[in-house]
Every structure is written in structure tokens, then in C-alpha cells.
Amino acid sequence: MKKKKTSAPVNPKRNFQIAIIVGVGIIVAVILINYSLDQANLSGQRFGNSLASIQSDLGNETAAFDANLTMYEKGQITKDKMLNITDVHLAKMQSILVRYDSLNPPESFTPSLQLFRLSTQTQIDSDSLLKEWIQTGDNSSRIKSDQLLQQSLQYEMNALQNFNNEKASSSQ
């Protein structure tokens, strides 16, 4: 004769405990996922704010230098004074350039950061050639400076487009 296997009696208290544990696990998982997403958003926001600050400082420095250059071209600033202004300007531009290196962008924003940095480096190269033009009067230096400045602006436009595209796709 075969023995019938008797199943263990169902313990409703045990099932209730398992349901509570599973429920708590789901709630903890949802909280952790939301926290992780919030941290990613905050990191992205901090990066964007820091980048905007660098770009603002860069714009202000460039505008001030351009105003001095215009005054030099009109004969309102001496060559020696303009060379001193250019040296100070190049030092400020270098200090702005290294600020890009301290940024920690979300991975998708790395290409735009590299383009912003390249734009600034190219502008520094352009301004160095402008200094050479001021020193020597050699128009080929001025022409090359203008070409590099145009290239710098193109890098910046590409960086802005890339940044805005990534920002739009990450907010969806």
C-alpha cells in the first residue's frame, strides 16, 4: 500500500510574512532607483551650471579683450600697453581652460565638453598669434589668428549643438 503524501498545512501567517517581505523589497528597490535617477539629474545639473559659469567667464574675458583690441587699432592704446593687456588676457584664458578639466560630465556630455575645451584652446592659439601681430606688424599672423578664431567659433557652435541635443534627449 502506498502512503499518501500529505501536504503541509498552509500557514496563512507565513504567507502574509512573505508578502510583506516582498512588498518591502519592491518599495526599497523603487526608492533606490529613484534616488539613483535623482543623483544623476543633480550631477548633470551641477555639470551644466559649472559649464555655464566657465562659458560666461570666457565670454566676459573675450569681450574685454576685444574692446581693448579695438582701442589699440584706433590708436587709443600704445603697443606696449596692448602687449601687457594681451599677456594678462592669455593668462586668464589659460586659467579658464584648465577649469574644463575639473568638470565631471555625465558620459553623454563628454563630447560637448571636449569641443568647448577645444574651442577655448583654439581661441588661445588665435590670441597668441594676435599678440605676434601686435609685436611684429606681420599681417600673416593676423590672418592666421582670424582663421583660428573662426575655427574656434565653429567648435563652440558644434559644442552648443551637441550639448543641447544631449540635454533634450536626456530630459525625455
MODELLER restraints for C-alpha pairs under 7 A, 6 or more apart:
rsr = mdl.restraints
at = mdl.atoms
rsr.add(forms.Gaussian(group=physical.xy_distance, feature=features.Distance(at['CA:44:A'], at['CA:105:A']), mean=6.76, stdev=0.5))
rsr.add(forms.Gaussian(group=physical.xy_distance, feature=features.Distance(at['CA:44:A'], at['CA:106:A']), mean=6.03, stdev=0.5))
rsr.add(forms.Gaussian(group=physical.xy_distance, feature=features.Distance(at['CA:47:A'], at['CA:103:A']), mean=6.58, stdev=0.5))
rsr.add(forms.Gaussian(group=physical.xy_distance, feature=features.Distance(at['CA:47:A'], at['CA:104:A']), mean=6.61, stdev=0.5))
rsr.add(forms.Gaussian(group=physical.xy_distance, feature=features.Distance(at['CA:47:A'], at['CA:105:A']), mean=5.66, stdev=0.5))
rsr.add(forms.Gaussian(group=physical.xy_distance, feature=features.Distance(at['CA:54:A'], at['CA:96:A']), mean=6.68, stdev=0.5))
rsr.add(forms.Gaussian(group=physical.xy_distance, feature=features.Distance(at['CA:58:A'], at['CA:96:A']), mean=6.82, stdev=0.5))
rsr.add(forms.Gaussian(group=physical.xy_distance, feature=features.Distance(at['CA:65:A'], at['CA:89:A']), mean=6.79, stdev=0.5))
rsr.add(forms.Gaussian(group=physical.xy_distance, feature=features.Distance(at['CA:71:A'], at['CA:77:A']), mean=5.88, stdev=0.5))
rsr.add(forms.Gaussian(group=physical.xy_distance, feature=features.Distance(at['CA:72:A'], at['CA:78:A']), mean=6.61, stdev=0.5))
rsr.add(forms.Gaussian(group=physical.xy_distance, feature=features.Distance(at['CA:72:A'], at['CA:82:A']), mean=6.66, stdev=0.5))
rsr.add(forms.Gaussian(group=physical.xy_distance, feature=features.Distance(at['CA:79:A'], at['CA:134:A']), mean=6.90, stdev=0.5))
rsr.add(forms.Gaussian(group=physical.xy_distance, feature=features.Distance(at['CA:83:A'], at['CA:131:A']), mean=6.64, stdev=0.5))
rsr.add(forms.Gaussian(group=physical.xy_distance, feature=features.Distance(at['CA:86:A'], at['CA:131:A']), mean=6.48, stdev=0.5))
rsr.add(forms.Gaussian(group=physical.xy_distance, feature=features.Distance(at['CA:90:A'], at['CA:124:A']), mean=6.64, stdev=0.5))
rsr.add(forms.Gaussian(group=physical.xy_distance, feature=features.Distance(at['CA:93:A'], at['CA:124:A']), mean=6.64, stdev=0.5))
rsr.add(forms.Gaussian(group=physical.xy_distance, feature=features.Distance(at['CA:97:A'], at['CA:117:A']), mean=6.54, stdev=0.5))
rsr.add(forms.Gaussian(group=physical.xy_distance, feature=features.Distance(at['CA:97:A'], at['CA:120:A']), mean=6.40, stdev=0.5))
rsr.add(forms.Gaussian(group=physical.xy_distance, feature=features.Distance(at['CA:97:A'], at['CA:121:A']), mean=6.91, stdev=0.5))
rsr.add(forms.Gaussian(group=physical.xy_distance, feature=features.Distance(at['CA:100:A'], at['CA:117:A']), mean=6.43, stdev=0.5))
rsr.add(forms.Gaussian(group=physical.xy_distance, feature=features.Distance(at['CA:108:A'], at['CA:166:A']), mean=6.71, stdev=0.5))
rsr.add(forms.Gaussian(group=physical.xy_distance, feature=features.Distance(at['CA:109:A'], at['CA:163:A']), mean=6.36, stdev=0.5))
rsr.add(forms.Gaussian(group=physical.xy_distance, feature=features.Distance(at['CA:109:A'], at['CA:166:A']), mean=6.68, stdev=0.5))
rsr.add(forms.Gaussian(group=physical.xy_distance, feature=features.Distance(at['CA:112:A'], at['CA:159:A']), mean=4.51, stdev=0.5))
rsr.add(forms.Gaussian(group=physical.xy_distance, feature=features.Distance(at['CA:112:A'], at['CA:162:A']), mean=5.57, stdev=0.5))
rsr.add(forms.Gaussian(group=physical.xy_distance, feature=features.Distance(at['CA:112:A'], at['CA:163:A']), mean=5.43, stdev=0.5))
rsr.add(forms.Gaussian(group=physical.xy_distance, feature=features.Distance(at['CA:115:A'], at['CA:155:A']), mean=5.74, stdev=0.5))
rsr.add(forms.Gaussian(group=physical.xy_distance, feature=features.Distance(at['CA:115:A'], at['CA:156:A']), mean=6.57, stdev=0.5))
rsr.add(forms.Gaussian(group=physical.xy_distance, feature=features.Distance(at['CA:115:A'], at['CA:159:A']), mean=5.10, stdev=0.5))
rsr.add(forms.Gaussian(group=physical.xy_distance, feature=features.Distance(at['CA:116:A'], at['CA:155:A']), mean=6.83, stdev=0.5))
rsr.add(forms.Gaussian(group=physical.xy_distance, feature=features.Distance(at['CA:116:A'], at['CA:156:A']), mean=5.63, stdev=0.5))
rsr.add(forms.Gaussian(group=physical.xy_distance, feature=features.Distance(at['CA:116:A'], at['CA:159:A']), mean=5.66, stdev=0.5))
rsr.add(forms.Gaussian(group=physical.xy_distance, feature=features.Distance(at['CA:118:A'], at['CA:155:A']), mean=6.92, stdev=0.5))
rsr.add(forms.Gaussian(group=physical.xy_distance, feature=features.Distance(at['CA:119:A'], at['CA:152:A']), mean=4.39, stdev=0.5))
rsr.add(forms.Gaussian(group=physical.xy_distance, feature=features.Distance(at['CA:119:A'], at['CA:153:A']), mean=6.73, stdev=0.5))
rsr.add(forms.Gaussian(group=physical.xy_distance, feature=features.Distance(at['CA:119:A'], at['CA:155:A']), mean=5.10, stdev=0.5))
rsr.add(forms.Gaussian(group=physical.xy_distance, feature=features.Distance(at['CA:119:A'], at['CA:156:A']), mean=5.51, stdev=0.5))
rsr.add(forms.Gaussian(group=physical.xy_distance, feature=features.Distance(at['CA:120:A'], at['CA:152:A']), mean=6.83, stdev=0.5))
rsr.add(forms.Gaussian(group=physical.xy_distance, feature=features.Distance(at['CA:122:A'], at['CA:148:A']), mean=6.19, stdev=0.5))
rsr.add(forms.Gaussian(group=physical.xy_distance, feature=features.Distance(at['CA:122:A'], at['CA:149:A']), mean=6.99, stdev=0.5))
rsr.add(forms.Gaussian(group=physical.xy_distance, feature=features.Distance(at['CA:122:A'], at['CA:152:A']), mean=5.31, stdev=0.5))
rsr.add(forms.Gaussian(group=physical.xy_distance, feature=features.Distance(at['CA:123:A'], at['CA:148:A']), mean=6.73, stdev=0.5))
rsr.add(forms.Gaussian(group=physical.xy_distance, feature=features.Distance(at['CA:123:A'], at['CA:149:A']), mean=5.61, stdev=0.5))
rsr.add(forms.Gaussian(group=physical.xy_distance, feature=features.Distance(at['CA:123:A'], at['CA:152:A']), mean=5.58, stdev=0.5))
rsr.add(forms.Gaussian(group=physical.xy_distance, feature=features.Distance(at['CA:126:A'], at['CA:145:A']), mean=4.29, stdev=0.5))
rsr.add(forms.Gaussian(group=physical.xy_distance, feature=features.Distance(at['CA:126:A'], at['CA:146:A']), mean=6.89, stdev=0.5))
rsr.add(forms.Gaussian(group=physical.xy_distance, feature=features.Distance(at['CA:126:A'], at['CA:148:A']), mean=5.22, stdev=0.5))
rsr.add(forms.Gaussian(group=physical.xy_distance, feature=features.Distance(at['CA:126:A'], at['CA:149:A']), mean=5.67, stdev=0.5))
rsr.add(forms.Gaussian(group=physical.xy_distance, feature=features.Distance(at['CA:127:A'], at['CA:145:A']), mean=6.64, stdev=0.5))
rsr.add(forms.Gaussian(group=physical.xy_distance, feature=features.Distance(at['CA:129:A'], at['CA:141:A']), mean=5.48, stdev=0.5))
rsr.add(forms.Gaussian(group=physical.xy_distance, feature=features.Distance(at['CA:129:A'], at['CA:142:A']), mean=6.61, stdev=0.5))
rsr.add(forms.Gaussian(group=physical.xy_distance, feature=features.Distance(at['CA:129:A'], at['CA:145:A']), mean=5.30, stdev=0.5))
rsr.add(forms.Gaussian(group=physical.xy_distance, feature=features.Distance(at['CA:130:A'], at['CA:141:A']), mean=6.61, stdev=0.5))
rsr.add(forms.Gaussian(group=physical.xy_distance, feature=features.Distance(at['CA:130:A'], at['CA:142:A']), mean=5.72, stdev=0.5))
rsr.add(forms.Gaussian(group=physical.xy_distance, feature=features.Distance(at['CA:130:A'], at['CA:145:A']), mean=5.82, stdev=0.5))
rsr.add(forms.Gaussian(group=physical.xy_distance, feature=features.Distance(at['CA:132:A'], at['CA:141:A']), mean=6.50, stdev=0.5))
rsr.add(forms.Gaussian(group=physical.xy_distance, feature=features.Distance(at['CA:133:A'], at['CA:139:A']), mean=6.47, stdev=0.5))
rsr.add(forms.Gaussian(group=physical.xy_distance, feature=features.Distance(at['CA:133:A'], at['CA:141:A']), mean=5.34, stdev=0.5))
rsr.add(forms.Gaussian(group=physical.xy_distance, feature=features.Distance(at['CA:133:A'], at['CA:142:A']), mean=5.62, stdev=0.5))
